[in-house]
Amino acid sequence: MLYCCDLLGSVWHSPIIPLYLLAFFIAPVFLHPQCLDFKPPFKPQDDLQFCAMYRNFGCCDSAKDKELMAKFYKIMDNFDYYGYASCAGYVQDLLCQECSPYAAHLFDAEDPNTPIRTLPGLCPDYCSQFWLKCRSTITLLSDDPQLAEAEPDQGRFCQHLELEDPDYCYPHLLSNEQLTQNLGRVRADPEGCLQLCLEEIANGLRNPLAMVYANDGTHRFFIAEQVGLVWTYLPDRSKLEKPFLNITKAVLTSPWEGDERGFLGMTFHPNYKYNRKLYVYYSVEIGFDERIRISEFRVSPSDMNVVDHGSERIILEVDEPASNHNGGMVMFADDGYLYIFTGDGGMAGDPFGKYGNSQNKSALLGKVLRIDVDDNDRGPLYRIPSDNPFVHERGARPEVYAYGVRNMWRCSVDRGDPLTKEGKGRIFCGDVGQNKFEEIDIIEKGRNYGWRAKEGFSCYDKKLCTNSSLDDVLPIYAYPHKMGKSVTGGYVYRGCEYPNLNGMYIFGDFMSGRMMSLQENKNTGQWDYHEICMGMGLTCAFPGLINNYYQYIISFAEDEAGELYFMSTGVPSATSPTGVVYKLVDPSRRAPPRQCHYDPLPVRVKSKLIKFKPKETLTGVELPTKRPNLSPQEEPVRSHPTESAVSESDKDWLQELMDILKEQEAAAVTTTLPPTTTTTKPPRHTRRKNRRKKGKHRLESGSASAAVPQNGVVRLAGDEQGRDDRGRVEIFANGEWGTVCDDLWNTKNAAVVCRQLGFRFALKASKHSEFGEGKSLRILLDDVQCEGTEESLLGCQHTGVGMHNCAHYEDAGVICGNSDYVDA
């Protein structure tokens, strides 16, 4: 395998660096095309005339192509016919490498501590030919004094143009299949997981659950917190100190983790630019009753960044029989009507009435509602659209547009393909399941979405499920609770900046932190599934990008230009300031320069501006002191075994970190101690500032204390060949041995186990009882979520010892090792 991190040398073999961290530094070379502006390559809008070899994909647009052509003719004007015939090809090749998809590598622009080369890195054989035939062009091509000094000496000159990584030298990289295969497409890891990156947009938010735009040309975005605060952000990501909306006194919520009540949704009127109206969806308490409320507000006539709180008009209220399943989505569709998505009323199984609220068209719960709020300044606050499907059905509420939904959490309207408008107007929703399946639906007028008769594609209420009059529409996709337990609906990407993502419906799961995508297959009409992972290795090593996020994915959003975002938090509480907003980025291809340019309309600001400060961290090693120390609640829960990528502001810090790693590697003990299968270290519940760097204390198998294990001790079992480096994970807790469920099981969890057992690396986090089912034991841990640095699994987040929602066919396992590969 080829790697693109020679700067680290042999750090891969260091016993002090966890495997998941090494994945950040070491990756196949084909994962990182990059231009000299530190951005991904693109397909030029206009044909390239001079550097035509890069007309389909590269780093030059037509303007840069013309600039290079002019430079070429200026150089070649110095030569006669023979010189032109001999050297024109070489000069063109060298100039056009600025257009190569790997320009940053060729010109050594990735290392922040070295100046960008003036000539690209050349392979020795090509360099020798160039020097022998055309050395007279060197001083015309470059004003580098070091090159000019080396020019008389062929060996010295070519040595100067060598790259540390020979795989990237020109022209051999053109024939390297690993570098050229699938160039410009969304990359996937060996398991098919799409590799995307993130850009941090806002942080320090308390359960941010909605991000909306006013569609008034200002490109502001408004982020709502569950407590009832909405904040204004300008296009430069600065935040206004004064909130846009503050209804915290009216909103019903609590600090309890998982409380579904609160400020739940917000949308601007399609004609907001003229009527200044917006609509919000929130929980209230009236006496002893809990209700959901949809209200209309107007923005203050004296400040475009503040709502007139006295303008509230209550459009609709619905009694909530329980505190969960409150729905919360409110939005306008392409028809101009207001859509309201309510939950089924709560509890479990929709137990209200003979068939439940969702199947009862006379109830507003468990429904998609559609109302007309235009021209409502006089007369009724809303009207019923004349084509609503149940207007003439006796006993049915005329507001109902669709029914049979459980608790739709986050819906969106497809903007349609930018060129053909195909798909425009479709409404996608994620509907949270009961205890088996989560589903994605496309909402159609008058249709029944099955709950409580069905959950996903399967029957829930068998009697209702077999009723011939059900006539329900099936989801376009459903996934089991092994993948996640609370879907968060997303958006079909229709933005400009990342053409590869066009038509991809991107969504997530609140509980598992899993990011997912669906793409419609035009031939079959089915939706193809791909998981989304954060980019491995240096995939996300672009300025300002990261590859980690807090686990609890609360919501998705679009900005005014159609780019895609999501919100997540480290602690799912309405009062925890761990919420972050991220922008999704495709590192494999961007739009051509200036194609996505827009000029926001000016915003009159009367409040103090708070400049955005991103928080990017790299965990798992002893960090340089200039990085801030974060508390456990501030540390992101990673969704992938890799860690944070490099931002431009962190280049000096990264170099310092690399120097530290080199020093630690040089000092590390290379002798491998024999692994054991148990450890008596107690669980560590808090992060320690200075962690141990070398081998941990282990018990000999015959020691007396091994007979009385302490809480958190682990052992491996179930490998048919009796190998001690792999097996089903069994943990001792509260006086008994038990197994661990593989829900949320990942490499960081496995790293904790392997380190306990004396191994350097976690090579695999195995699932689906790969090492057999531990049926003779109880399941003791479920939904384990580790940062990778804990002393034992008990120090990680989990549902509680003995509490689980799984079976032994989900018993988790590990494969550990002291090298970076897995023995068969």
VOGU-3710 file (C-alpha; in Angstrom, 3 decimals, decimal comma):
1> mlyccdllgs> 0,000/0,000/0,000  1,146/3,544/-0,783  1,051/6,274/1,817  1,118/10,056/1,666  2,594/10,935/5,027  6,361/10,434/4,794  6,832/13,246/7,304  5,852/10,842/10,045  8,431/8,269/9,028  7,989/5,074/10,969
11> vwhspiiply> 5,486/6,466/13,457  3,061/3,744/12,319  4,978/1,294/14,461  4,920/3,452/17,566  3,333/1,639/20,533  1,961/4,908/21,885  -0,226/5,920/18,923  -3,727/4,367/18,720  -4,772/2,859/15,406  -7,726/5,205/14,966
21> llaffiapvf> -5,377/8,196/15,242  -2,922/6,756/12,753  -5,736/6,561/10,248  -5,734/10,359/10,341  -2,115/10,543/9,271  -1,761/7,569/6,947  -3,937/6,917/3,924  -3,627/5,678/0,357  -2,238/8,373/-1,932  -5,247/8,329/-4,226
31> lhpqcldfkp> -7,362/9,877/-1,483  -6,105/13,428/-1,763  -6,155/15,383/-5,041  -5,609/19,062/-4,250  -5,024/22,317/-6,096  -2,570/25,090/-5,275  -5,377/27,084/-3,660  -5,723/24,180/-1,171  -9,124/23,195/-2,583  -10,367/20,135/-4,496
41> pfkpqddlqf> -10,077/20,004/-8,309  -12,992/20,690/-10,655  -14,305/20,282/-14,191  -13,750/23,594/-16,046  -16,834/25,363/-17,357  -15,106/26,284/-20,612  -12,748/24,156/-22,667  -9,023/24,529/-22,029  -7,007/25,305/-25,151  -3,437/25,136/-23,863
51> camyrnfgcc> -3,472/22,598/-21,001  -5,996/20,444/-22,818  -4,895/17,303/-20,980  -6,752/18,681/-17,925  -9,906/19,858/-19,728  -12,083/17,233/-18,004  -10,780/17,518/-14,450  -8,061/19,582/-12,879  -7,177/22,864/-11,219  -7,387/25,427/-14,034
61> dsakdkelma> -10,233/27,348/-15,552  -10,032/29,028/-18,952  -8,583/32,237/-17,472  -5,680/30,363/-15,865  -5,226/28,351/-19,061  -4,797/31,566/-21,068  -2,368/32,916/-18,467  -0,183/29,825/-18,769  -0,338/29,981/-22,558  0,872/33,586/-22,516
71> kfykimdnfd> 3,754/32,586/-20,240  4,614/29,739/-22,597  4,921/32,029/-25,628  6,927/34,573/-23,663  9,445/31,855/-22,787  9,576/30,263/-26,234  10,131/33,630/-27,939  13,723/33,312/-26,679  14,425/30,253/-28,855  15,015/29,566/-32,540
81> yygyascagy> 13,187/26,892/-34,490  15,458/24,083/-33,244  15,118/25,179/-29,629  11,351/25,479/-30,019  11,079/22,015/-31,532  13,233/20,476/-28,782  11,817/22,202/-25,706  8,252/23,369/-26,368  6,802/20,057/-25,159  8,823/20,119/-21,933
91> vqdllcqecs> 7,932/23,744/-21,180  4,245/23,103/-21,811  4,297/19,995/-19,599  5,948/21,839/-16,726  3,685/24,890/-16,931  0,518/22,815/-17,153  1,221/20,908/-13,952  -0,395/23,840/-12,159  -3,590/22,421/-13,710  -2,974/18,874/-12,479
101> pyaahlfdae> -5,491/17,500/-9,951  -2,423/16,791/-7,815  -0,852/20,241/-8,204  -0,493/20,688/-4,440  1,550/17,487/-4,258  3,638/18,261/-7,357  4,550/21,703/-6,054  4,999/20,518/-2,449  2,290/22,907/-1,278  0,937/20,550/1,399
111> dpntpirtlp> 3,807/21,027/3,836  3,163/24,317/5,664  6,843/24,700/6,561  8,225/24,630/3,023  7,781/27,243/0,298  5,769/26,271/-2,753  8,054/25,049/-5,512  8,357/27,095/-8,685  8,722/23,911/-10,763  6,793/20,690/-10,195
121> glcpdycsqf> 8,398/17,609/-8,703  9,897/15,517/-11,502  10,688/11,826/-11,731  14,483/11,278/-12,062  14,420/9,819/-15,590  12,228/12,611/-16,948  14,285/15,257/-15,153  17,510/13,935/-16,658  16,074/14,120/-20,193  14,743/17,626/-19,580
131> wlkcrstitl> 18,098/18,814/-18,227  20,074/17,324/-21,118  17,841/18,822/-23,803  16,421/22,024/-22,345  18,431/23,203/-19,351  18,526/26,658/-20,925  14,821/27,082/-20,139  15,282/26,642/-16,400  15,960/30,277/-15,509  13,093/31,340/-17,775
141> lsddpqlaea> 10,680/28,962/-16,091  11,723/29,821/-12,541  13,259/32,709/-10,644  14,250/30,435/-7,755  17,920/31,250/-6,935  18,493/27,732/-5,597  17,418/26,237/-8,908  19,607/28,691/-10,769  22,548/27,688/-8,566  21,873/23,980/-9,138
151> epdqgrfcqh> 21,265/24,319/-12,880  24,853/23,574/-14,044  24,898/20,215/-12,195  22,421/17,631/-13,518  22,490/15,444/-10,386  22,114/18,368/-8,022  19,354/19,924/-10,120  17,279/16,741/-10,375  17,803/15,977/-6,720  16,390/19,421/-5,951
161> leledpdycy> 13,225/18,568/-7,942  12,675/15,174/-6,332  9,615/14,687/-4,134  9,705/12,885/-0,826  6,844/10,752/-2,073  7,934/9,383/-5,490  4,386/8,285/-6,318  3,473/11,895/-7,062  6,380/12,808/-9,359  5,644/13,871/-12,910
171> phllsneqlt> 5,013/12,132/-15,280  4,819/8,758/-13,504  1,731/9,792/-11,527  -0,190/9,816/-14,814  0,214/6,059/-15,105  -0,406/5,302/-11,404  -3,822/3,603/-11,324  -4,227/4,250/-7,623  -3,952/7,970/-8,304  -6,049/8,129/-11,455
181> qnlgrvradp> -8,792/5,565/-10,835  -12,211/7,151/-10,187  -10,604/10,577/-10,030  -13,227/13,249/-9,424  -15,883/10,915/-8,076  -17,125/10,718/-4,497  -14,676/8,345/-2,875  -15,656/5,339/-0,814  -13,717/3,154/1,594  -13,333/-0,603/0,960
191> egclqlclee> -16,716/-1,216/2,612  -18,486/1,276/0,321  -18,810/4,085/2,861  -18,734/7,470/1,103  -15,946/9,762/2,294  -17,084/13,323/3,004  -15,704/16,111/5,159  -17,125/18,905/7,276  -16,721/22,602/7,886  -17,647/23,964/11,289
201> ianglrnpla> -20,147/26,813/10,985  -21,379/27,596/14,517  -20,837/26,197/18,000  -21,767/26,642/21,660  -25,460/26,107/20,911  -28,037/24,458/23,178  -29,631/21,645/21,169  -29,771/23,490/17,843  -32,717/21,884/16,058  -33,498/24,193/13,176
211> mvyandgthr> -31,478/26,328/10,799  -33,510/28,322/8,268  -33,034/31,196/5,848  -35,365/34,075/4,997  -34,901/33,884/1,200  -34,573/37,655/1,070  -31,189/37,808/-0,653  -29,220/38,558/2,519  -28,010/34,954/2,929  -28,404/35,242/6,687
221> ffiaeqvglv> -29,199/32,049/8,506  -31,212/31,679/11,697  -30,461/28,925/14,202  -33,067/27,906/16,765  -32,276/26,365/20,139  -34,684/24,007/21,903  -35,029/26,395/24,844  -36,775/28,956/22,626  -33,981/31,218/21,401  -33,269/31,964/17,736
231> wtylpdrskl> -29,971/33,556/16,693  -29,085/35,534/13,579  -25,876/34,673/11,708  -24,436/36,718/8,857  -22,858/35,170/5,739  -19,386/35,566/7,314  -20,675/33,380/10,198  -20,569/36,148/12,769  -23,437/36,000/15,252  -25,558/38,895/16,440
241> ekpflnitka> -25,389/39,264/20,209  -29,084/40,080/20,465  -31,353/37,093/19,698  -33,682/37,202/16,728  -36,453/35,603/18,792  -36,722/34,869/22,510  -39,789/32,956/23,735  -38,006/30,974/26,444  -40,650/31,962/29,011  -43,422/30,437/26,935
251> vltspwegde> -41,637/27,305/25,693  -42,147/24,095/27,650  -38,976/22,009/27,939  -36,554/20,748/30,580  -32,855/19,921/31,056  -33,618/16,178/30,954  -31,652/14,368/28,281  -33,958/13,274/25,495  -36,848/15,607/26,377  -38,758/15,985/23,090
261> rgflgmtfhp> -40,650/19,122/24,105  -39,489/22,650/23,388  -39,037/25,008/20,479  -39,266/22,490/17,638  -39,555/24,224/14,278  -39,483/27,476/12,357  -40,014/28,673/8,790  -40,249/31,961/6,921  -43,173/32,835/4,690  -42,332/32,518/0,957
271> nykynrklyv> -43,151/36,224/0,603  -41,234/37,179/3,751  -39,359/39,877/1,868  -42,639/41,747/1,581  -44,823/40,625/4,524  -42,035/39,955/7,112  -43,902/36,918/8,511  -42,501/33,736/10,041  -44,057/30,691/11,724  -42,863/28,690/14,709
281> yysveigfde> -43,815/25,332/16,253  -43,295/24,888/20,001  -44,524/23,125/23,146  -46,533/24,981/25,786  -48,236/24,181/29,065  -51,733/25,557/29,623  -52,847/24,779/33,170  -52,175/21,073/33,527  -52,376/20,421/29,786  -49,481/20,177/27,363
291> ririsefrvs> -50,019/21,400/23,830  -48,191/22,006/20,596  -48,606/25,503/19,243  -48,083/26,974/15,778  -47,759/30,748/15,892  -47,221/33,540/13,423  -44,801/36,403/14,123  -43,660/39,474/12,243  -40,191/40,965/12,192  -39,801/44,371/13,799
301> psdmnvvdhg> -40,209/47,268/11,340  -37,285/49,035/13,033  -34,788/46,141/13,094  -34,637/43,418/10,430  -32,758/41,159/12,857  -35,321/41,127/15,683  -38,849/39,710/15,840  -41,661/41,887/17,136  -42,602/39,671/20,079  -45,922/41,449/20,500
311> seriilevde> -46,984/40,391/17,009  -47,578/36,720/17,914  -50,850/35,240/16,660  -51,654/31,639/17,556  -52,591/29,837/14,338  -53,258/26,392/15,789  -53,006/24,469/19,080  -53,306/20,723/19,578  -53,521/18,932/22,919  -50,689/16,459/23,584
321> pasnhnggmv> -51,722/13,436/25,695  -48,076/12,595/26,483  -44,735/14,379/26,617  -43,150/12,599/23,668  -43,868/12,299/19,946  -44,486/16,009/19,542  -43,597/16,179/15,847  -42,109/19,595/15,228  -41,658/20,253/11,518  -43,292/23,281/9,951
331> mfaddgylyi> -42,467/24,431/6,415  -43,815/25,822/3,164  -43,866/23,623/0,065  -43,762/24,688/-3,574  -47,556/25,157/-3,631  -47,240/28,022/-1,142  -49,166/26,277/1,637  -47,967/25,755/5,203  -47,283/22,115/6,113  -47,354/20,998/9,758
341> ftgdggmagd> -46,082/17,565/10,818  -47,526/16,330/14,127  -46,592/13,279/16,216  -49,039/10,552/17,206  -49,478/11,840/20,772  -46,783/9,841/22,507  -46,399/6,842/24,760  -45,787/3,606/22,822  -47,788/1,953/20,085  -50,237/4,861/19,556
351> pfgkygnsqn> -52,674/3,512/22,191  -55,307/6,226/21,746  -58,718/4,996/20,664  -59,626/1,914/18,677  -57,087/2,478/15,899  -54,801/5,110/17,399  -54,498/8,792/16,539  -52,517/8,235/13,362  -55,225/6,203/11,603  -57,991/8,469/12,901
361> ksallgkvlr> -58,609/11,235/10,365  -60,751/13,140/12,857  -57,632/13,729/15,006  -54,866/16,176/14,148  -52,140/14,029/15,757  -50,067/11,631/13,679  -50,712/13,687/10,546  -49,335/15,897/7,835  -51,502/19,040/7,888  -51,761/21,604/5,087
371> idvddndrgp> -53,259/25,055/5,578  -53,354/28,390/3,731  -52,036/31,332/5,775  -51,968/33,899/2,970  -54,036/37,060/3,295  -54,919/36,276/6,893  -54,587/39,767/8,320  -58,368/39,989/8,314  -60,785/37,123/8,738  -59,708/33,597/9,714
381> lyripsdnpf> -56,092/32,960/10,680  -55,930/30,158/8,140  -58,044/28,661/5,388  -58,335/25,124/4,053  -56,896/24,623/0,545  -59,760/23,575/-1,712  -57,863/20,515/-2,967  -57,039/19,097/0,468  -57,898/15,383/0,146  -60,441/14,962/2,954
391> vhergarpev> -62,343/18,236/2,712  -65,543/16,415/1,800  -65,078/13,299/3,934  -67,491/13,163/6,824  -65,796/13,243/10,223  -62,337/13,948/8,828  -60,430/17,111/9,730  -60,113/19,202/6,553  -56,554/20,223/7,497  -55,326/16,636/7,002
401> yaygvrnmwr> -53,112/16,178/3,925  -51,689/12,718/4,781  -52,023/10,387/7,773  -50,639/7,246/9,401  -47,380/8,862/10,558  -45,764/8,188/13,912  -43,413/11,070/14,640  -41,917/12,633/11,556  -38,697/14,350/12,552  -37,418/16,634/9,864
411> csvdrgdplt> -38,850/16,961/6,398  -37,683/18,871/3,345  -38,740/19,953/-0,120  -36,594/18,890/-3,068  -35,463/21,925/-5,074  -35,112/19,738/-8,164  -32,172/19,132/-10,457  -30,461/22,478/-11,166  -30,723/21,926/-14,942  -33,758/19,718/-15,587
421> kegkgrifcg> -35,741/20,501/-12,393  -36,465/16,783/-12,115  -37,693/15,896/-8,627  -38,737/19,455/-7,824  -41,386/19,737/-5,116  -41,080/16,236/-3,623  -41,449/16,203/0,164  -39,078/13,841/2,006  -39,562/12,924/5,668  -37,881/10,770/8,253
431> dvgqnkfeei> -40,454/8,974/10,434  -39,166/7,735/13,799  -40,006/4,082/14,484  -41,225/2,216/17,553  -38,764/-0,557/18,404  -37,674/-2,172/15,143  -37,415/0,132/12,111  -36,804/3,736/11,070  -38,094/4,929/7,703  -37,837/7,557/4,965
441> diiekgrnyg> -41,051/8,553/3,161  -42,025/10,740/0,246  -45,247/12,528/1,193  -48,136/12,395/-1,264  -51,601/13,913/-0,966  -54,195/11,766/0,769  -51,922/8,797/1,374  -51,771/6,561/4,464  -48,233/5,943/5,765  -49,211/2,871/7,732
451> wrakegfscy> -48,608/3,565/11,428  -49,670/1,883/13,706  -50,561/-0,981/11,399  -47,005/-1,038/10,088  -43,541/0,001/11,183  -41,290/0,337/8,168  -42,107/-2,557/5,850  -43,207/-4,897/8,648  -46,453/-5,350/10,557  -46,727/-3,764/14,003
461> dkklctnssl> -50,427/-4,205/14,779  -51,180/-7,504/13,050  -54,929/-6,994/13,065  -54,735/-3,579/11,414  -51,917/-4,715/9,134  -54,111/-7,349/7,472  -57,039/-4,987/7,003  -57,724/-4,788/3,266  -58,766/-1,133/3,549  -55,367/-0,013/4,880
471> ddvlpiyayp> -54,082/0,952/1,405  -50,851/2,333/2,821  -47,825/3,646/0,938  -44,515/1,991/1,778  -41,370/3,935/2,671  -38,656/4,404/0,066  -36,185/3,082/2,648  -36,277/1,567/6,124  -33,441/0,439/8,364  -33,380/-1,732/11,498
481> hkmgksvtgg> -32,456/-0,632/14,996  -29,088/-2,318/14,658  -28,178/0,694/12,485  -29,855/3,374/14,569  -32,914/4,030/16,693  -34,142/7,526/15,799  -34,040/8,778/12,223  -33,336/12,427/11,462  -34,685/13,341/8,037  -32,437/15,301/5,701
491> yvyrgceypn> -32,346/16,939/2,269  -31,751/16,095/-1,361  -28,558/17,968/-2,200  -29,174/20,533/-4,932  -26,421/23,019/-4,131  -23,826/24,394/-6,525  -20,509/23,802/-4,778  -20,319/19,980/-4,897  -21,703/18,618/-8,213  -21,076/14,971/-7,284
501> lngmyifgdf> -23,684/15,162/-4,523  -26,501/16,345/-6,782  -29,614/14,197/-6,265  -28,280/12,490/-3,150  -30,707/12,426/-0,209  -28,567/12,783/2,920  -29,966/12,002/6,370  -28,839/10,632/9,729  -29,731/8,884/12,951  -29,931/10,755/16,241
511> msgrmmslqe> -28,978/7,837/18,474  -26,237/6,066/16,534  -24,745/9,156/14,907  -24,793/7,317/11,584  -24,805/9,499/8,454  -26,543/7,947/5,439  -27,526/8,662/1,850  -30,029/7,455/-0,738  -29,719/7,902/-4,491  -32,595/7,181/-6,836
521> nkntgqwdyh> -31,834/4,568/-9,466  -33,450/5,912/-12,618  -33,565/2,453/-14,213  -35,243/0,562/-11,379  -36,989/3,384/-9,507  -35,435/2,060/-6,303  -33,293/4,038/-3,878  -29,695/2,865/-3,479  -28,220/3,155/0,006  -24,709/4,289/0,923
531> eicmgmgltc> -23,412/5,060/4,359  -21,416/8,257/4,783  -18,190/8,238/6,760  -15,880/11,065/7,570  -12,853/11,116/5,260  -10,011/8,844/6,257  -6,332/9,753/6,316  -5,600/13,066/4,637  -8,872/13,080/2,696  -10,080/16,105/4,651
541> afpglinnyy> -6,702/17,843/4,943  -7,930/21,050/3,356  -7,961/24,428/5,115  -10,883/24,725/7,506  -12,125/21,147/7,117  -12,546/18,545/9,839  -13,615/14,909/9,866  -15,427/14,502/13,169  -18,720/15,550/14,690  -20,765/15,208/17,828
551> qyiisfaede> -22,828/12,049/17,728  -26,420/13,167/18,334  -27,588/14,357/14,894  -30,531/16,629/15,649  -31,428/18,194/12,324  -30,394/19,029/8,753  -30,652/22,313/6,899  -30,095/24,150/3,617  -28,807/27,671/3,208  -30,201/30,163/0,723
561> agelyfmstg> -27,796/28,902/-1,966  -28,795/25,260/-1,420  -25,692/24,015/0,405  -26,276/21,318/3,009  -25,717/21,460/6,789  -26,530/19,445/9,877  -26,701/20,114/13,607  -25,536/17,768/16,342  -24,635/17,836/20,002  -22,496/15,983/22,497
571> vpsatsptgv> -25,137/16,001/25,234  -28,797/15,689/24,131  -30,141/18,192/26,641  -31,928/21,464/25,912  -29,549/23,278/28,260  -26,208/21,772/27,180  -24,119/24,235/25,108  -22,416/21,460/23,109  -24,374/21,923/19,885  -22,478/22,526/16,649
581> vyklvdpsrr> -23,548/23,291/13,077  -21,537/21,635/10,295  -21,477/22,104/6,536  -21,091/18,981/4,413  -18,163/19,074/1,979  -17,187/16,734/-0,861  -13,361/16,694/-0,958  -13,232/14,874/-4,296  -14,608/17,605/-6,557  -15,833/21,186/-6,333
591> apprqchydp> -17,591/23,504/-8,746  -15,415/25,670/-11,014  -14,244/28,978/-9,504  -16,820/31,783/-9,598  -19,634/29,481/-10,760  -21,270/29,574/-7,318  -20,536/33,221/-6,556  -23,293/35,390/-5,160  -23,422/38,860/-3,632  -25,539/38,981/-0,463
601> lpvrvkskli> -27,724/42,008/0,013  -26,482/44,291/2,806  -27,770/43,747/6,341  -28,363/46,668/8,683  -26,978/45,561/12,031  -27,936/47,272/15,287  -26,522/44,604/17,595  -22,963/43,784/18,544  -21,350/41,131/16,321  -19,672/38,071/17,816
611> kfkpketltg> -16,954/36,729/15,529  -17,078/32,987/14,897  -14,261/30,961/16,440  -14,125/27,324/15,309  -13,117/24,594/17,757  -11,074/21,878/16,080  -9,396/19,220/18,185  -7,166/16,218/17,716  -7,467/13,685/20,511  -5,662/10,491/21,344
621> velptkrpnl> -2,051/11,690/21,763  -0,203/14,043/24,077  -1,062/17,347/22,435  1,108/20,477/22,136  0,397/22,879/24,955  -0,872/25,646/22,695  -4,055/23,693/22,009  -6,877/24,347/24,504  -7,763/21,654/27,042  -11,410/20,653/26,688
631> spqeepvrsh> -13,688/19,268/29,330  -15,276/15,853/28,733  -18,572/17,460/27,700  -16,787/19,608/25,121  -14,950/16,704/23,521  -16,700/15,607/20,303  -17,936/12,039/20,080  -16,391/10,810/16,858  -18,551/9,009/14,343  -15,645/7,359/12,592
641> ptesavsesd> -12,346/5,806/13,710  -10,459/8,727/12,200  -9,879/12,005/13,971  -9,851/15,681/13,107  -8,240/16,925/9,905  -5,931/19,900/9,467  -7,244/23,429/9,171  -5,122/26,260/7,883  -4,886/27,845/11,323  -3,591/24,584/12,757
651> kdwlqelmdi> -0,644/24,040/10,414  1,968/25,207/12,919  0,294/23,156/15,634  0,249/20,073/13,414  3,949/20,443/12,694  4,619/20,721/16,424  2,519/17,622/16,969  4,474/15,736/14,326  7,726/16,741/15,997  6,384/15,416/19,308
661> lkeqeaaavt> 5,399/12,155/17,648  8,872/11,787/16,193  10,456/12,370/19,607  8,107/9,862/21,217  8,808/7,329/18,496  12,531/7,697/18,959  12,185/7,160/22,699  9,593/4,388/22,556  10,420/0,842/23,588  10,141/-1,423/20,546
671> ttlppttttt> 10,047/-4,729/22,441  6,553/-6,242/22,362  5,337/-7,687/25,634  3,215/-10,839/25,377  -0,506/-10,004/25,492  -2,788/-11,244/28,229  -6,535/-11,628/28,316  -7,505/-9,715/31,468  -6,568/-6,565/33,290  -7,385/-5,391/36,799
681> kpprhtrrkn> -7,218/-1,664/36,111  -10,299/0,087/37,514  -12,429/2,124/35,114  -11,470/5,737/34,628  -14,461/8,015/34,717  -12,705/11,294/34,008  -10,111/12,286/31,440  -6,573/12,614/32,763  -4,326/15,352/31,598  -1,230/13,138/31,475
691> rrkkgkhrle> -1,878/9,627/30,231  0,530/6,702/30,433  2,523/6,246/27,280  4,098/2,833/27,701  3,003/-0,676/28,604  0,284/-1,029/31,217  0,471/-3,257/34,281  -0,866/-6,748/33,540  -1,566/-9,771/35,702  0,132/-13,054/35,173
701> sgsasaavpq> -2,474/-15,746/34,631  -1,646/-17,421/37,913  -1,702/-14,400/40,176  -3,956/-14,540/43,187  -5,770/-11,330/42,471  -6,851/-12,604/39,061  -9,388/-14,789/40,835  -11,226/-11,707/42,111  -11,686/-9,432/39,071  -12,598/-5,810/39,535
711> ngvvrlagde> -15,305/-3,891/37,725  -14,365/-3,210/34,109  -12,089/-6,228/33,593  -12,454/-7,694/30,092  -11,621/-11,004/28,486  -11,920/-12,480/25,000  -13,740/-15,702/24,215  -15,138/-17,656/21,320  -12,281/-17,826/18,812  -12,350/-21,331/17,318
721> qgrddrgrve> -8,557/-21,445/16,994  -8,012/-20,271/20,557  -6,062/-17,161/19,580  -5,698/-14,653/22,397  -5,782/-11,550/20,189  -9,419/-11,851/19,149  -12,784/-12,960/20,392  -16,134/-12,013/21,844  -15,816/-9,221/24,415  -16,895/-10,236/27,907
731> ifangewgtv> -16,807/-7,738/30,746  -16,992/-8,115/34,528  -19,385/-5,672/36,166  -21,340/-5,684/39,402  -20,116/-9,126/40,366  -20,786/-11,031/37,143  -19,399/-11,628/33,654  -21,486/-10,585/30,670  -21,371/-9,644/27,001  -21,511/-6,322/25,161
741> cddlwntkna> -24,106/-5,481/22,492  -22,753/-4,282/19,142  -25,118/-1,292/18,826  -22,796/1,701/18,167  -19,793/-0,673/18,437  -16,845/0,849/16,606  -13,050/0,958/16,471  -12,741/3,428/19,329  -14,674/1,092/21,622  -12,485/-1,792/20,452
751> avvcrqlgfr> -9,367/0,315/21,090  -10,306/0,609/24,775  -10,637/-3,183/25,054  -7,420/-3,939/23,167  -5,404/-1,451/25,178  -6,709/-3,032/28,382  -5,441/-6,372/27,152  -1,968/-5,024/26,379  -2,230/-4,673/22,614  -1,181/-1,629/20,641
761> falkaskhse> -3,911/-1,615/18,026  -7,568/-2,411/17,564  -7,607/-3,933/14,102  -11,318/-4,631/13,931  -14,505/-3,979/15,865  -16,427/-7,142/15,032  -20,216/-7,325/15,095  -23,088/-9,771/14,605  -21,603/-12,332/17,052  -18,659/-13,072/14,777
771> fgegkslril> -17,097/-14,993/17,662  -20,259/-16,785/18,709  -23,094/-15,936/21,032  -22,414/-15,771/24,766  -25,823/-17,194/25,656  -24,660/-18,478/29,031  -24,072/-14,856/30,142  -26,286/-11,838/30,526  -25,861/-8,830/28,224  -24,371/-6,175/30,497
781> lddvqcegte> -23,651/-3,219/28,185  -25,485/-1,664/25,235  -24,997/1,511/23,151  -21,375/1,866/24,280  -19,760/5,082/23,053  -16,073/5,624/23,789  -13,680/8,390/22,889  -10,902/5,812/22,673  -8,935/7,034/25,687  -10,947/5,505/28,551
791> esllgcqhtg> -9,434/2,898/30,883  -12,413/0,546/30,464  -15,772/0,293/28,764  -17,448/1,273/32,026  -15,816/4,674/31,671  -17,531/5,182/28,316  -21,103/6,304/27,756  -23,599/3,414/27,835  -27,219/2,726/28,749  -26,337/1,371/32,183
801> vgmhncahye> -25,062/-1,969/33,415  -27,604/-4,673/32,663  -29,847/-2,379/30,604  -30,093/-3,232/26,916  -32,346/-3,476/23,895  -30,580/-6,233/21,955  -30,002/-9,994/21,781  -26,957/-12,280/21,816  -26,810/-12,400/18,019  -25,491/-8,832/18,395
811> dagvicgnsd> -22,609/-9,752/20,748  -19,597/-7,541/20,029  -16,026/-8,660/19,551  -12,560/-7,378/18,702  -9,417/-8,294/16,847  -6,339/-6,768/18,479  -2,716/-6,682/17,420  0,709/-5,132/17,756  1,090/-4,445/14,036  -1,127/-2,701/11,549
821> yvda> -2,499/-5,724/9,731  -4,829/-8,586/10,540  -3,550/-12,160/10,440  -5,966/-14,464/8,666
//
